[in-house]
Amino acid sequence: MKRRIPRSQWLPALLLVYMLAMGLYFGRDLIEQGETMRLVIVSAVEVLLITALYFFLRKKEKG
């Protein structure tokens, strides 16, 4: 019997992997252009949104 992975786990994990890939892809160029603070702020906001999504989906799944 297969156990389904809850959406509150796989969706935030997928978004986190996507965020990391985009950070690696665009991060070097942003740092070279002197936009390090922009990269840090955008990454922090994305992590906060992914965390909020996790708790929202978890609450929705429980009831």
PQR file with spaces between the fields and no chain letter, atoms N, CA, C, O and H, PARSE charges and radii, in Angstrom:
ATOM       1  N    MET     1       0.846   -1.187    0.000 -0.4000 1.5000
ATOM       2  CA   MET     1       0.000    0.000    0.000 -0.0000 2.0000
ATOM       3  C    MET     1       0.885    1.242    0.000  0.5500 1.7000
ATOM       4  O    MET     1       1.755    1.394    0.857 -0.5500 1.4000
ATOM       5  N    LYS     2       0.658    2.116   -0.956 -0.4000 1.5000
ATOM       6  CA   LYS     2       1.453    3.330   -1.063 -0.0000 2.0000
ATOM       7  C    LYS     2       0.898    4.417   -0.153  0.5500 1.7000
ATOM       8  O    LYS     2      -0.312    4.609   -0.035 -0.5500 1.4000
ATOM       9  H    LYS     2      -0.049    1.993   -1.652  0.4000 1.0000
ATOM      10  N    ARG     3       1.820    5.114    0.479 -0.4000 1.5000
ATOM      11  CA   ARG     3       1.431    6.242    1.329 -0.0000 2.0000
ATOM      12  C    ARG     3       1.659    7.519    0.532  0.5500 1.7000
ATOM      13  O    ARG     3       2.744    7.738   -0.006 -0.5500 1.4000
ATOM      14  H    ARG     3       2.803    4.958    0.383  0.4000 1.0000
ATOM      15  N    ARG     4       0.653    8.342    0.461 -0.4000 1.5000
ATOM      16  CA   ARG     4       0.761    9.595   -0.280 -0.0000 2.0000
ATOM      17  C    ARG     4       1.536   10.624    0.519  0.5500 1.7000
ATOM      18  O    ARG     4       1.370   10.735    1.734 -0.5500 1.4000
ATOM      19  H    ARG     4      -0.228    8.164    0.899  0.4000 1.0000
ATOM      20  N    ILE     5       2.369   11.365   -0.158 -0.4000 1.5000
ATOM      21  CA   ILE     5       3.106   12.454    0.482 -0.0000 2.0000
ATOM      22  C    ILE     5       2.178   13.670    0.509  0.5500 1.7000
ATOM      23  O    ILE     5       1.654   14.071   -0.530 -0.5500 1.4000
ATOM      24  H    ILE     5       2.503   11.275   -1.145  0.4000 1.0000
ATOM      25  N    PRO     6       1.974   14.255    1.685 -0.5600 1.5000
ATOM      26  CA   PRO     6       1.069   15.400    1.780  0.2800 2.0000
ATOM      27  C    PRO     6       1.567   16.590    0.953  0.5500 1.7000
ATOM      28  O    PRO     6       2.769   16.821    0.820 -0.5500 1.4000
ATOM      29  N    ARG     7       0.615   17.327    0.408 -0.4000 1.5000
ATOM      30  CA   ARG     7       0.942   18.511   -0.388 -0.0000 2.0000
ATOM      31  C    ARG     7       1.724   19.534    0.432  0.5500 1.7000
ATOM      32  O    ARG     7       2.536   20.281   -0.115 -0.5500 1.4000
ATOM      33  H    ARG     7      -0.361   17.140    0.516  0.4000 1.0000
ATOM      34  N    SER     8       1.480   19.571    1.748 -0.4000 1.5000
ATOM      35  CA   SER     8       2.175   20.536    2.600 -0.0000 2.0000
ATOM      36  C    SER     8       3.664   20.223    2.709  0.5500 1.7000
ATOM      37  O    SER     8       4.432   21.042    3.213 -0.5500 1.4000
ATOM      38  H    SER     8       0.821   18.965    2.192  0.4000 1.0000
ATOM      39  N    GLN     9       4.075   19.053    2.246 -0.4000 1.5000
ATOM      40  CA   GLN     9       5.493   18.702    2.275 -0.0000 2.0000
ATOM      41  C    GLN     9       6.135   18.806    0.900  0.5500 1.7000
ATOM      42  O    GLN     9       7.215   19.385    0.776 -0.5500 1.4000
ATOM      43  H    GLN     9       3.451   18.388    1.836  0.4000 1.0000
ATOM      44  N    TRP    10       5.507   18.264   -0.132 -0.4000 1.5000
ATOM      45  CA   TRP    10       6.178   18.227   -1.423 -0.0000 2.0000
ATOM      46  C    TRP    10       6.147   19.565   -2.152  0.5500 1.7000
ATOM      47  O    TRP    10       7.099   19.891   -2.862 -0.5500 1.4000
ATOM      48  H    TRP    10       4.630   17.794   -0.031  0.4000 1.0000
ATOM      49  N    LEU    11       5.089   20.345   -1.999 -0.4000 1.5000
ATOM      50  CA   LEU    11       5.017   21.623   -2.714 -0.0000 2.0000
ATOM      51  C    LEU    11       6.033   22.634   -2.181  0.5500 1.7000
ATOM      52  O    LEU    11       6.759   23.223   -2.981 -0.5500 1.4000
ATOM      53  H    LEU    11       4.316   20.080   -1.422  0.4000 1.0000
ATOM      54  N    PRO    12       6.118   22.864   -0.862 -0.5600 1.5000
ATOM      55  CA   PRO    12       7.167   23.769   -0.376  0.2800 2.0000
ATOM      56  C    PRO    12       8.584   23.269   -0.684  0.5500 1.7000
ATOM      57  O    PRO    12       9.480   24.068   -0.959 -0.5500 1.4000
ATOM      58  N    ALA    13       8.782   21.960   -0.638 -0.4000 1.5000
ATOM      59  CA   ALA    13      10.110   21.415   -0.958 -0.0000 2.0000
ATOM      60  C    ALA    13      10.461   21.684   -2.422  0.5500 1.7000
ATOM      61  O    ALA    13      11.597   22.040   -2.735 -0.5500 1.4000
ATOM      62  H    ALA    13       8.055   21.311   -0.415  0.4000 1.0000
ATOM      63  N    LEU    14       9.494   21.515   -3.311 -0.4000 1.5000
ATOM      64  CA   LEU    14       9.717   21.788   -4.726 -0.0000 2.0000
ATOM      65  C    LEU    14      10.015   23.269   -4.958  0.5500 1.7000
ATOM      66  O    LEU    14      10.905   23.612   -5.736 -0.5500 1.4000
ATOM      67  H    LEU    14       8.571   21.226   -3.057  0.4000 1.0000
ATOM      68  N    LEU    15       9.279   24.134   -4.288 -0.4000 1.5000
ATOM      69  CA   LEU    15       9.525   25.571   -4.424 -0.0000 2.0000
ATOM      70  C    LEU    15      10.890   25.970   -3.857  0.5500 1.7000
ATOM      71  O    LEU    15      11.548   26.864   -4.389 -0.5500 1.4000
ATOM      72  H    LEU    15       8.556   23.856   -3.656  0.4000 1.0000
ATOM      73  N    LEU    16      11.309   25.316   -2.791 -0.4000 1.5000
ATOM      74  CA   LEU    16      12.623   25.588   -2.219 -0.0000 2.0000
ATOM      75  C    LEU    16      13.732   25.173   -3.179  0.5500 1.7000
ATOM      76  O    LEU    16      14.714   25.897   -3.338 -0.5500 1.4000
ATOM      77  H    LEU    16      10.775   24.589   -2.358  0.4000 1.0000
ATOM      78  N    VAL    17      13.584   24.022   -3.816 -0.4000 1.5000
ATOM      79  CA   VAL    17      14.564   23.580   -4.813 -0.0000 2.0000
ATOM      80  C    VAL    17      14.597   24.553   -5.986  0.5500 1.7000
ATOM      81  O    VAL    17      15.670   24.884   -6.490 -0.5500 1.4000
ATOM      82  H    VAL    17      12.786   23.433   -3.686  0.4000 1.0000
ATOM      83  N    TYR    18      13.433   25.010   -6.420 -0.4000 1.5000
ATOM      84  CA   TYR    18      13.353   25.992   -7.503 -0.0000 2.0000
ATOM      85  C    TYR    18      14.051   27.292   -7.105  0.5500 1.7000
ATOM      86  O    TYR    18      14.801   27.863   -7.897 -0.5500 1.4000
ATOM      87  H    TYR    18      12.561   24.742   -6.011  0.4000 1.0000
ATOM      88  N    MET    19      13.804   27.759   -5.882 -0.4000 1.5000
ATOM      89  CA   MET    19      14.430   28.986   -5.405 -0.0000 2.0000
ATOM      90  C    MET    19      15.955   28.849   -5.382  0.5500 1.7000
ATOM      91  O    MET    19      16.670   29.760   -5.799 -0.5500 1.4000
ATOM      92  H    MET    19      13.195   27.295   -5.239  0.4000 1.0000
ATOM      93  N    LEU    20      16.441   27.715   -4.898 -0.4000 1.5000
ATOM      94  CA   LEU    20      17.882   27.489   -4.857 -0.0000 2.0000
ATOM      95  C    LEU    20      18.483   27.452   -6.262  0.5500 1.7000
ATOM      96  O    LEU    20      19.563   27.997   -6.488 -0.5500 1.4000
ATOM      97  H    LEU    20      15.860   26.975   -4.559  0.4000 1.0000
ATOM      98  N    ALA    21      17.797   26.817   -7.198 -0.4000 1.5000
ATOM      99  CA   ALA    21      18.284   26.756   -8.575 -0.0000 2.0000
ATOM     100  C    ALA    21      18.342   28.149   -9.200  0.5500 1.7000
ATOM     101  O    ALA    21      19.314   28.489   -9.874 -0.5500 1.4000
ATOM     102  H    ALA    21      16.919   26.374   -7.015  0.4000 1.0000
ATOM     103  N    MET    22      17.312   28.944   -8.979 -0.4000 1.5000
ATOM     104  CA   MET    22      17.317   30.306   -9.517 -0.0000 2.0000
ATOM     105  C    MET    22      18.397   31.162   -8.843  0.5500 1.7000
ATOM     106  O    MET    22      19.027   32.000   -9.487 -0.5500 1.4000
ATOM     107  H    MET    22      16.523   28.667   -8.431  0.4000 1.0000
ATOM     108  N    GLY    23      18.597   30.945   -7.560 -0.4000 1.5000
ATOM     109  CA   GLY    23      19.653   31.675   -6.859 -0.0000 2.0000
ATOM     110  C    GLY    23      21.033   31.338   -7.393  0.5500 1.7000
ATOM     111  O    GLY    23      21.884   32.217   -7.529 -0.5500 1.4000
ATOM     112  H    GLY    23      18.085   30.264   -7.036  0.4000 1.0000
ATOM     113  N    LEU    24      21.254   30.071   -7.694 -0.4000 1.5000
ATOM     114  CA   LEU    24      22.538   29.675   -8.271 -0.0000 2.0000
ATOM     115  C    LEU    24      22.700   30.200   -9.690  0.5500 1.7000
ATOM     116  O    LEU    24      23.795   30.593  -10.093 -0.5500 1.4000
ATOM     117  H    LEU    24      20.563   29.357   -7.583  0.4000 1.0000
ATOM     118  N    TYR    25      21.615   30.203  -10.439 -0.4000 1.5000
ATOM     119  CA   TYR    25      21.670   30.631  -11.834 -0.0000 2.0000
ATOM     120  C    TYR    25      21.872   32.146  -11.961  0.5500 1.7000
ATOM     121  O    TYR    25      22.718   32.600  -12.731 -0.5500 1.4000
ATOM     122  H    TYR    25      20.726   29.884  -10.111  0.4000 1.0000
ATOM     123  N    PHE    26      21.090   32.926  -11.201 -0.4000 1.5000
ATOM     124  CA   PHE    26      21.149   34.382  -11.308 -0.0000 2.0000
ATOM     125  C    PHE    26      22.027   35.034  -10.245  0.5500 1.7000
ATOM     126  O    PHE    26      22.426   36.188  -10.398 -0.5500 1.4000
ATOM     127  H    PHE    26      20.403   32.557  -10.576  0.4000 1.0000
ATOM     128  N    GLY    27      22.329   34.313   -9.177 -0.4000 1.5000
ATOM     129  CA   GLY    27      23.040   34.903   -8.045 -0.0000 2.0000
ATOM     130  C    GLY    27      24.404   35.458   -8.381  0.5500 1.7000
ATOM     131  O    GLY    27      24.765   36.546   -7.933 -0.5500 1.4000
ATOM     132  H    GLY    27      22.004   33.375   -9.053  0.4000 1.0000
ATOM     133  N    ARG    28      25.160   34.723   -9.162 -0.4000 1.5000
ATOM     134  CA   ARG    28      26.511   35.176   -9.499 -0.0000 2.0000
ATOM     135  C    ARG    28      26.482   36.506  -10.253  0.5500 1.7000
ATOM     136  O    ARG    28      27.270   37.406   -9.963 -0.5500 1.4000
ATOM     137  H    ARG    28      24.867   33.839   -9.526  0.4000 1.0000
ATOM     138  N    ASP    29      25.576   36.627  -11.217 -0.4000 1.5000
ATOM     139  CA   ASP    29      25.465   37.870  -11.971 -0.0000 2.0000
ATOM     140  C    ASP    29      25.037   39.025  -11.069  0.5500 1.7000
ATOM     141  O    ASP    29      25.568   40.129  -11.182 -0.5500 1.4000
ATOM     142  H    ASP    29      24.935   35.896  -11.453  0.4000 1.0000
ATOM     143  N    LEU    30      24.087   38.779  -10.182 -0.4000 1.5000
ATOM     144  CA   LEU    30      23.640   39.842   -9.279 -0.0000 2.0000
ATOM     145  C    LEU    30      24.766   40.289   -8.355  0.5500 1.7000
ATOM     146  O    LEU    30      24.925   41.484   -8.106 -0.5500 1.4000
ATOM     147  H    LEU    30      23.655   37.882  -10.090  0.4000 1.0000
ATOM     148  N    ILE    31      25.539   39.351   -7.850 -0.4000 1.5000
ATOM     149  CA   ILE    31      26.650   39.705   -6.966 -0.0000 2.0000
ATOM     150  C    ILE    31      27.713   40.498   -7.727  0.5500 1.7000
ATOM     151  O    ILE    31      28.252   41.474   -7.206 -0.5500 1.4000
ATOM     152  H    ILE    31      25.410   38.380   -8.052  0.4000 1.0000
ATOM     153  N    GLU    32      28.015   40.079   -8.958 -0.4000 1.5000
ATOM     154  CA   GLU    32      28.993   40.801   -9.772 -0.0000 2.0000
ATOM     155  C    GLU    32      28.533   42.218  -10.102  0.5500 1.7000
ATOM     156  O    GLU    32      29.360   43.117  -10.254 -0.5500 1.4000
ATOM     157  H    GLU    32      27.577   39.286   -9.381  0.4000 1.0000
ATOM     158  N    GLN    33      27.230   42.423  -10.212 -0.4000 1.5000
ATOM     159  CA   GLN    33      26.691   43.744  -10.516 -0.0000 2.0000
ATOM     160  C    GLN    33      26.502   44.593   -9.264  0.5500 1.7000
ATOM     161  O    GLN    33      26.026   45.725   -9.341 -0.5500 1.4000
ATOM     162  H    GLN    33      26.558   41.693  -10.088  0.4000 1.0000
ATOM     163  N    GLY    34      26.874   44.047   -8.117 -0.4000 1.5000
ATOM     164  CA   GLY    34      26.766   44.808   -6.878 -0.0000 2.0000
ATOM     165  C    GLY    34      25.381   44.796   -6.266  0.5500 1.7000
ATOM     166  O    GLY    34      25.061   45.669   -5.460 -0.5500 1.4000
ATOM     167  H    GLY    34      27.261   43.127   -8.054  0.4000 1.0000
ATOM     168  N    GLU    35      24.566   43.849   -6.619 -0.4000 1.5000
ATOM     169  CA   GLU    35      23.194   43.779   -6.104 -0.0000 2.0000
ATOM     170  C    GLU    35      23.053   42.638   -5.103  0.5500 1.7000
ATOM     171  O    GLU    35      22.081   41.883   -5.146 -0.5500 1.4000
ATOM     172  H    GLU    35      24.826   43.140   -7.274  0.4000 1.0000
ATOM     173  N    THR    36      24.013   42.517   -4.212 -0.4000 1.5000
ATOM     174  CA   THR    36      23.994   41.455   -3.219 -0.0000 2.0000
ATOM     175  C    THR    36      22.796   41.594   -2.281  0.5500 1.7000
ATOM     176  O    THR    36      22.146   40.605   -1.944 -0.5500 1.4000
ATOM     177  H    THR    36      24.802   43.130   -4.177  0.4000 1.0000
ATOM     178  N    MET    37      22.510   42.824   -1.863 -0.4000 1.5000
ATOM     179  CA   MET    37      21.394   43.050   -0.939 -0.0000 2.0000
ATOM     180  C    MET    37      20.073   42.653   -1.583  0.5500 1.7000
ATOM     181  O    MET    37      19.196   42.108   -0.911 -0.5500 1.4000
ATOM     182  H    MET    37      23.038   43.627   -2.136  0.4000 1.0000
ATOM     183  N    ARG    38      19.922   42.916   -2.862 -0.4000 1.5000
ATOM     184  CA   ARG    38      18.700   42.522   -3.576 -0.0000 2.0000
ATOM     185  C    ARG    38      18.534   41.007   -3.545  0.5500 1.7000
ATOM     186  O    ARG    38      17.439   40.502   -3.299 -0.5500 1.4000
ATOM     187  H    ARG    38      20.634   43.358   -3.408  0.4000 1.0000
ATOM     188  N    LEU    39      19.619   40.287   -3.793 -0.4000 1.5000
ATOM     189  CA   LEU    39      19.585   38.830   -3.770 -0.0000 2.0000
ATOM     190  C    LEU    39      19.204   38.312   -2.387  0.5500 1.7000
ATOM     191  O    LEU    39      18.398   37.388   -2.266 -0.5500 1.4000
ATOM     192  H    LEU    39      20.509   40.697   -3.993  0.4000 1.0000
ATOM     193  N    VAL    40      19.777   38.902   -1.351 -0.4000 1.5000
ATOM     194  CA   VAL    40      19.494   38.467    0.020 -0.0000 2.0000
ATOM     195  C    VAL    40      18.039   38.752    0.393  0.5500 1.7000
ATOM     196  O    VAL    40      17.370   37.902    0.981 -0.5500 1.4000
ATOM     197  H    VAL    40      20.432   39.652   -1.448  0.4000 1.0000
ATOM     198  N    ILE    41      17.558   39.931    0.057 -0.4000 1.5000
ATOM     199  CA   ILE    41      16.181   40.308    0.406 -0.0000 2.0000
ATOM     200  C    ILE    41      15.171   39.425   -0.327  0.5500 1.7000
ATOM     201  O    ILE    41      14.216   38.936    0.277 -0.5500 1.4000
ATOM     202  H    ILE    41      18.102   40.621   -0.420  0.4000 1.0000
ATOM     203  N    VAL    42      15.383   39.224   -1.614 -0.4000 1.5000
ATOM     204  CA   VAL    42      14.458   38.392   -2.394 -0.0000 2.0000
ATOM     205  C    VAL    42      14.466   36.963   -1.861  0.5500 1.7000
ATOM     206  O    VAL    42      13.411   36.339   -1.746 -0.5500 1.4000
ATOM     207  H    VAL    42      16.159   39.621   -2.104  0.4000 1.0000
ATOM     208  N    SER    43      15.642   36.442   -1.538 -0.4000 1.5000
ATOM     209  CA   SER    43      15.730   35.081   -0.999 -0.0000 2.0000
ATOM     210  C    SER    43      15.016   34.972    0.344  0.5500 1.7000
ATOM     211  O    SER    43      14.312   33.994    0.597 -0.5500 1.4000
ATOM     212  H    SER    43      16.499   36.949   -1.632  0.4000 1.0000
ATOM     213  N    ALA    44      15.195   35.968    1.203 -0.4000 1.5000
ATOM     214  CA   ALA    44      14.543   35.944    2.513 -0.0000 2.0000
ATOM     215  C    ALA    44      13.020   35.995    2.376  0.5500 1.7000
ATOM     216  O    ALA    44      12.308   35.280    3.081 -0.5500 1.4000
ATOM     217  H    ALA    44      15.767   36.762    0.998  0.4000 1.0000
ATOM     218  N    VAL    45      12.528   36.829    1.479 -0.4000 1.5000
ATOM     219  CA   VAL    45      11.078   36.925    1.265 -0.0000 2.0000
ATOM     220  C    VAL    45      10.538   35.604    0.713  0.5500 1.7000
ATOM     221  O    VAL    45       9.467   35.152    1.117 -0.5500 1.4000
ATOM     222  H    VAL    45      13.107   37.410    0.907  0.4000 1.0000
ATOM     223  N    GLU    46      11.274   34.993   -0.201 -0.4000 1.5000
ATOM     224  CA   GLU    46      10.832   33.715   -0.754 -0.0000 2.0000
ATOM     225  C    GLU    46      10.776   32.631    0.323  0.5500 1.7000
ATOM     226  O    GLU    46       9.842   31.830    0.351 -0.5500 1.4000
ATOM     227  H    GLU    46      12.144   35.361   -0.529  0.4000 1.0000
ATOM     228  N    VAL    47      11.765   32.605    1.199 -0.4000 1.5000
ATOM     229  CA   VAL    47      11.761   31.612    2.286 -0.0000 2.0000
ATOM     230  C    VAL    47      10.571   31.853    3.217  0.5500 1.7000
ATOM     231  O    VAL    47       9.925   30.900    3.653 -0.5500 1.4000
ATOM     232  H    VAL    47      12.525   33.256    1.176  0.4000 1.0000
ATOM     233  N    LEU    48      10.280   33.103    3.521 -0.4000 1.5000
ATOM     234  CA   LEU    48       9.119   33.413    4.367 -0.0000 2.0000
ATOM     235  C    LEU    48       7.811   32.974    3.702  0.5500 1.7000
ATOM     236  O    LEU    48       6.931   32.425    4.365 -0.5500 1.4000
ATOM     237  H    LEU    48      10.805   33.878    3.167  0.4000 1.0000
ATOM     238  N    LEU    49       7.684   33.211    2.410 -0.4000 1.5000
ATOM     239  CA   LEU    49       6.466   32.804    1.701 -0.0000 2.0000
ATOM     240  C    LEU    49       6.330   31.286    1.632  0.5500 1.7000
ATOM     241  O    LEU    49       5.229   30.754    1.777 -0.5500 1.4000
ATOM     242  H    LEU    49       8.398   33.657    1.871  0.4000 1.0000
ATOM     243  N    ILE    50       7.429   30.597    1.412 -0.4000 1.5000
ATOM     244  CA   ILE    50       7.389   29.129    1.376 -0.0000 2.0000
ATOM     245  C    ILE    50       7.024   28.571    2.742  0.5500 1.7000
ATOM     246  O    ILE    50       6.272   27.602    2.840 -0.5500 1.4000
ATOM     247  H    ILE    50       8.323   31.030    1.294  0.4000 1.0000
ATOM     248  N    THR    51       7.556   29.183    3.800 -0.4000 1.5000
ATOM     249  CA   THR    51       7.221   28.759    5.158 -0.0000 2.0000
ATOM     250  C    THR    51       5.737   28.996    5.446  0.5500 1.7000
ATOM     251  O    THR    51       5.065   28.133    6.011 -0.5500 1.4000
ATOM     252  H    THR    51       8.167   29.971    3.720  0.4000 1.0000
ATOM     253  N    ALA    52       5.234   30.155    5.059 -0.4000 1.5000
ATOM     254  CA   ALA    52       3.812   30.455    5.255 -0.0000 2.0000
ATOM     255  C    ALA    52       2.941   29.470    4.478  0.5500 1.7000
ATOM     256  O    ALA    52       1.910   29.021    4.978 -0.5500 1.4000
ATOM     257  H    ALA    52       5.779   30.856    4.599  0.4000 1.0000
ATOM     258  N    LEU    53       3.354   29.137    3.263 -0.4000 1.5000
ATOM     259  CA   LEU    53       2.614   28.161    2.463 -0.0000 2.0000
ATOM     260  C    LEU    53       2.577   26.810    3.157  0.5500 1.7000
ATOM     261  O    LEU    53       1.535   26.156    3.184 -0.5500 1.4000
ATOM     262  H    LEU    53       4.192   29.502    2.857  0.4000 1.0000
ATOM     263  N    TYR    54       3.696   26.389    3.715 -0.4000 1.5000
ATOM     264  CA   TYR    54       3.756   25.109    4.424 -0.0000 2.0000
ATOM     265  C    TYR    54       2.732   25.070    5.563  0.5500 1.7000
ATOM     266  O    TYR    54       1.963   24.116    5.682 -0.5500 1.4000
ATOM     267  H    TYR    54       4.542   26.921    3.693  0.4000 1.0000
ATOM     268  N    PHE    55       2.728   26.119    6.405 -0.4000 1.5000
ATOM     269  CA   PHE    55       1.796   26.125    7.540 -0.0000 2.0000
ATOM     270  C    PHE    55       0.344   26.247    7.092  0.5500 1.7000
ATOM     271  O    PHE    55      -0.543   25.646    7.699 -0.5500 1.4000
ATOM     272  H    PHE    55       3.352   26.895    6.309  0.4000 1.0000
ATOM     273  N    PHE    56       0.092   27.018    6.036 -0.4000 1.5000
ATOM     274  CA   PHE    56      -1.278   27.130    5.513 -0.0000 2.0000
ATOM     275  C    PHE    56      -1.780   25.793    4.995  0.5500 1.7000
ATOM     276  O    PHE    56      -2.896   25.382    5.312 -0.5500 1.4000
ATOM     277  H    PHE    56       0.812   27.506    5.542  0.4000 1.0000
ATOM     278  N    LEU    57      -0.960   25.111    4.196 -0.4000 1.5000
ATOM     279  CA   LEU    57      -1.381   23.811    3.653 -0.0000 2.0000
ATOM     280  C    LEU    57      -1.526   22.763    4.745  0.5500 1.7000
ATOM     281  O    LEU    57      -2.422   21.920    4.690 -0.5500 1.4000
ATOM     282  H    LEU    57      -0.054   25.445    3.939  0.4000 1.0000
ATOM     283  N    ARG    58      -0.647   22.815    5.734 -0.4000 1.5000
ATOM     284  CA   ARG    58      -0.723   21.865    6.835 -0.0000 2.0000
ATOM     285  C    ARG    58      -2.020   22.036    7.622  0.5500 1.7000
ATOM     286  O    ARG    58      -2.670   21.057    7.989 -0.5500 1.4000
ATOM     287  H    ARG    58       0.081   23.499    5.779  0.4000 1.0000
ATOM     288  N    LYS    59      -2.388   23.298    7.877 -0.4000 1.5000
ATOM     289  CA   LYS    59      -3.628   23.574    8.601 -0.0000 2.0000
ATOM     290  C    LYS    59      -4.833   23.120    7.767  0.5500 1.7000
ATOM     291  O    LYS    59      -5.791   22.568    8.308 -0.5500 1.4000
ATOM     292  H    LYS    59      -1.860   24.094    7.579  0.4000 1.0000
ATOM     293  N    LYS    60      -4.783   23.352    6.464 -0.4000 1.5000
ATOM     294  CA   LYS    60      -5.873   22.960    5.581 -0.0000 2.0000
ATOM     295  C    LYS    60      -6.030   21.435    5.534  0.5500 1.7000
ATOM     296  O    LYS    60      -7.154   20.934    5.482 -0.5500 1.4000
ATOM     297  H    LYS    60      -4.004   23.801    6.025  0.4000 1.0000
ATOM     298  N    GLU    61      -4.925   20.699    5.553 -0.4000 1.5000
ATOM     299  CA   GLU    61      -4.995   19.237    5.509 -0.0000 2.0000
ATOM     300  C    GLU    61      -5.546   18.641    6.801  0.5500 1.7000
ATOM     301  O    GLU    61      -6.207   17.603    6.776 -0.5500 1.4000
ATOM     302  H    GLU    61      -4.012   21.106    5.595  0.4000 1.0000
ATOM     303  N    LYS    62      -5.274   19.294    7.926 -0.4000 1.5000
ATOM     304  CA   LYS    62      -5.734   18.762    9.213 -0.0000 2.0000
ATOM     305  C    LYS    62      -7.221   18.967    9.443  0.5500 1.7000
ATOM     306  O    LYS    62      -7.833   18.240   10.225 -0.5500 1.4000
ATOM     307  H    LYS    62      -4.737   20.137    7.947  0.4000 1.0000
ATOM     308  N    GLY    63      -7.793   19.925    8.787 -0.4000 1.5000
ATOM     309  CA   GLY    63      -9.208   20.056    9.055 -0.0000 2.0000
ATOM     310  C    GLY    63      -9.793   21.223    8.463  0.5500 1.7000
ATOM     311  O    GLY    63     -10.993   21.456    8.613 -0.5500 1.4000
ATOM     312  H    GLY    63      -7.296   20.516    8.152  0.4000 1.0000
